[in-house]
Amino acid sequence: MSGIPEIQGEYSPTFKRVIVAGVFGTVQPLGLETAIYSEERKIDRVITTEPMSTNRMMLKRVVECELIFDPMQMKTFHKLLMGQGGQLDDAENDQTTNP
């Protein structure tokens, strides 16, 4: 026995995957507080016009969750992002050249 207890992992019953459209947050004494939101383009009013007009499109933003990173986790997250820097740059270039 190594003295390390068995670790069980599971998903929360309310788990969901969110495609992050934006992050809004501030640095607070306890760390970084962020609100994560998604965006959805609502086109139901667009498709009821002839000719179709994108001026009638509506953008719906939904606050999905709030995250609070303590200072140690902020550093860990920063290292994760910086370690993936080349891959992030490649992904960003892909999005700008192949929208």
C-alpha positions in Angstrom: 0.0 0.0 0.0 1.3 3.4 -0.9 -0.9 5.3 1.6 -2.7 7.1 -1.2 -6.4 6.6 -1.1 -8.2 5.4 -4.2 -9.6 8.3 -6.2 -12.9 8.0 -7.9 -13.9 10.4 -10.7 -17.3 11.1 -12.1 -19.3 13.7 -14.0 -21.7 16.0 -12.2 -25.4 15.2 -13.1 -25.6 18.8 -14.3 -22.4 18.5 -16.5 -22.6 20.2 -19.9 -20.1 21.2 -22.5 -20.1 25.0 -23.3 -18.6 26.6 -26.4 -17.2 29.7 -24.8 -18.0 32.9 -26.8 -16.6 35.2 -24.2 -15.3 35.7 -20.7 -16.0 38.6 -18.4 -14.1 39.0 -15.2 -12.0 40.8 -12.7 -9.1 40.1 -10.4 -10.3 40.0 -6.8 -8.5 39.4 -3.5 -9.5 35.7 -3.6 -8.3 35.3 -7.2 -9.8 35.7 -10.7 -13.6 35.8 -10.9 -15.0 35.2 -14.3 -18.4 34.7 -15.9 -18.4 32.4 -18.9 -21.1 33.0 -21.6 -22.2 31.4 -24.8 -23.7 33.0 -27.9 -26.5 31.8 -30.1 -27.7 33.5 -33.3 -31.5 33.5 -33.4 -32.6 33.5 -37.0 -36.3 32.7 -36.6 -37.3 36.3 -37.5 -34.9 36.3 -40.4 -36.5 33.3 -42.1 -39.9 34.9 -41.9 -39.0 37.8 -44.3 -38.8 37.8 -48.0 -36.2 38.5 -49.1 -34.4 37.3 -46.0 -32.8 40.1 -44.0 -30.0 39.5 -41.6 -30.9 42.8 -40.0 -33.6 40.9 -38.2 -31.2 38.4 -36.6 -30.9 38.5 -32.9 -27.9 37.5 -30.8 -28.7 35.7 -27.5 -26.0 35.5 -24.8 -26.4 33.1 -21.9 -24.2 33.3 -18.8 -23.3 29.6 -18.4 -21.3 29.7 -15.2 -19.0 31.6 -13.0 -15.5 30.4 -12.2 -13.3 31.7 -9.4 -9.6 30.8 -9.7 -7.5 31.2 -6.6 -4.0 32.6 -7.2 -2.4 29.2 -7.4 -4.9 27.9 -9.9 -4.5 31.2 -11.9 -0.7 30.3 -12.2 -1.5 26.8 -13.2 -4.0 27.9 -15.8 -1.6 30.4 -17.2 1.1 27.7 -17.5 -1.4 25.5 -19.3 -2.3 28.2 -21.8 1.3 29.3 -22.3 2.4 25.6 -22.8 -0.2 25.3 -25.5 0.7 28.6 -27.0 1.8 27.3 -30.4 -1.3 25.1 -30.7 -3.5 28.1 -29.8 -1.8 30.2 -32.4 -2.4 27.5 -35.0 -6.1 27.2 -34.0 -6.6 30.9 -34.2 -4.9 31.1 -37.7 -7.2 28.2 -38.8 -10.3 30.2 -37.7 -9.2 33.4 -39.5 -8.3 31.6 -42.8 -11.1 29.0 -42.7 -14.1 30.7 -41.1 
